[in-house]
């Protein structure tokens, strides 16, 4: 069976370790505010070019390929399990499956992936930070849509080395509570 990128109502692409039944805005003081500001700064300057990634779909199957990302743009070129491509910009995405020739177009306004495709990425207003974790050497932020947190939750995991953040994992829980994990190699 071919792994599915698309959920019944949206893209199941990029999710936290645990999903609370109701996401709520976290107010963790200055430490959390600083972490949020650092992540926003990371997204202002990030420019990933053909970085290898591995993806685990909700059914446990895996795939991978190369990812290119900058604010407002995402291109995921899968080589495993077969050739596929996801191209997304600020408001829409196109998924192409080379094996069967299908092409799927989708809007991102109500999709968890859309949280990461703003230009610039803003972690306030329409995006709500639901959790901040900062164990030694790491920063983890969970995000949801402010107006409808049940549409999905994105968790970003960063290594924090000498004050510099490096994104190494994105987890997405979709509206059906299915988890997809993407690890940057």
C-alpha positions in Angstrom: 0.0 0.0 0.0 1.3 3.4 -0.9 1.7 5.8 2.1 -0.7 8.7 2.0 0.2 12.3 2.3 -3.3 13.5 2.2 -5.8 13.1 5.1 -9.5 13.0 4.4 -9.9 16.8 4.7 -6.3 18.1 4.4 -2.7 17.6 4.1 -1.1 15.4 6.7 2.5 16.5 6.2 4.5 18.1 8.8 2.9 17.3 15.3 3.8 17.1 18.9 4.8 14.3 21.2 1.4 14.5 22.9 -1.8 16.3 21.7 -4.0 17.8 24.4 -7.7 17.4 23.9 -8.0 21.2 23.9 -5.1 23.4 22.9 -4.8 26.5 25.0 -2.4 29.5 24.8 0.6 28.9 27.1 2.0 31.8 29.1 5.3 30.7 30.4 6.9 34.0 31.1 10.1 35.6 29.8 11.8 32.2 29.0 8.9 31.2 26.7 8.7 34.6 25.1 12.4 34.5 24.3 12.1 31.0 22.8 9.3 32.1 20.6 11.2 35.1 19.5 14.3 33.0 18.7 12.1 30.6 16.6 10.6 33.5 14.7 14.1 34.8 14.0 15.2 31.4 12.8 12.3 31.4 10.3 13.2 34.9 9.0 16.6 33.6 7.9 16.2 29.9 7.2 17.0 28.7 3.7 17.1 24.9 3.5 18.3 23.7 0.1 17.9 20.0 -0.8 18.3 18.7 2.7 17.7 14.9 3.1 14.6 14.0 5.1 12.8 10.9 6.4 9.1 10.8 6.9 7.0 8.5 8.9 3.3 8.4 7.9 0.4 7.7 10.4 0.3 4.0 9.3 4.0 3.6 10.2 5.3 3.4 6.7 8.3 5.5 5.8 9.6 7.5 2.9 12.1 10.2 2.2 13.9 12.4 -0.2 15.1 16.0 -0.3 13.4 19.1 1.2 13.8 22.8 0.2 12.2 25.4 2.5 12.3 29.1 2.9 9.6 31.4 4.3 6.5 31.1 2.1 7.8 28.1 0.0 8.2 24.4 0.5 9.3 21.7 -2.0 9.5 18.1 -0.9 10.9 15.7 -3.5 10.3 12.1 -2.5 12.5 9.3 -3.8 11.1 6.7 -1.4 8.7 4.8 -1.5 8.6 6.2 -5.1 8.8 9.5 -6.9 6.4 12.1 -5.5 6.5 15.8 -5.0 4.8 18.3 -2.8 5.2 22.0 -3.7 3.5 24.6 -1.4 3.5 28.3 -1.2 1.8 30.7 1.2 -1.8 29.7 0.4 -1.8 26.5 -1.6 -0.1 23.2 -2.3 0.2 20.7 -5.2 1.0 17.1 -4.6 2.1 15.1 -7.6 2.5 11.3 -7.6 4.8 10.2 -10.5 3.8 6.6 -10.1 0.2 7.0 -11.0 0.3 10.5 -12.6 -2.2 12.0 -10.1 -2.1 15.7 -9.1 -3.9 17.0 -6.0 -4.4 20.8 -5.4 -5.3 22.0 -1.9 -5.7 25.2 0.0 -3.7 25.8 3.2 -5.9 28.2 5.0 -7.3 25.4 7.3 -4.4 23.1 7.2 -1.6 22.6 9.7 1.1 22.9 7.0 -0.1 26.5 6.4 1.2 27.5 9.8 4.7 27.2 8.5 4.2 28.9 5.1 3.7 32.5 6.0 6.2 35.0 4.8 7.3 36.0 7.3 6.4 33.2 9.7 4.6 34.8 12.7 3.9 32.9 15.9 1.1 35.2 17.1 -2.2 36.5 15.7 -3.6 33.6 13.6 -1.0 31.2 15.0 -1.1 30.2 18.6 1.9 28.8 20.5 0.3 26.0 22.6 3.4 24.7 24.3 7.1 25.6 24.8 9.6 23.1 26.1 13.3 23.9 26.7 15.3 20.9 27.9 19.0 21.5 27.9 20.3 21.8 24.3 16.8 21.8 22.7 13.8 24.0 22.0 10.4 22.6 21.2 7.3 24.7 20.2 3.8 23.4 19.5 1.6 25.6 17.2 -2.1 25.6 16.3 -4.5 28.0 14.5 -5.8 30.5 16.9 -9.3 30.5 15.5 -9.6 26.7 15.3 -6.9 24.7 17.2 -8.7 21.4 16.4 -7.6 21.7 12.7 -4.2 20.4 13.6 -1.1 20.9 15.7 2.5 21.3 14.6 5.4 20.7 16.8 8.8 22.1 15.8 11.9 20.5 17.5 15.2 22.4 17.4 18.7 21.6 18.6 20.1 24.6 20.5 23.9 24.7 20.2 25.9 27.7 21.4 22.7 29.9 21.1 22.0 28.8 17.5 18.9 26.9 16.6 18.8 24.0 14.0 15.5 22.5 13.1 15.7 18.7 13.1 12.1 17.5 13.4 8.6 18.5 12.5 5.6 16.6 13.8 2.0 17.2 12.7 -1.1 15.9 14.2 -4.0 16.4 11.8 -7.7 17.0 12.6 -8.2 13.3 12.9 -5.4 13.0 15.5 -3.1 11.2 13.0 0.7 11.8 13.5 3.1 12.4 10.7 6.8 12.9 11.5 9.5 14.5 9.4 13.1 14.3 10.5 15.8 16.4 8.7 19.0 14.3 8.3 
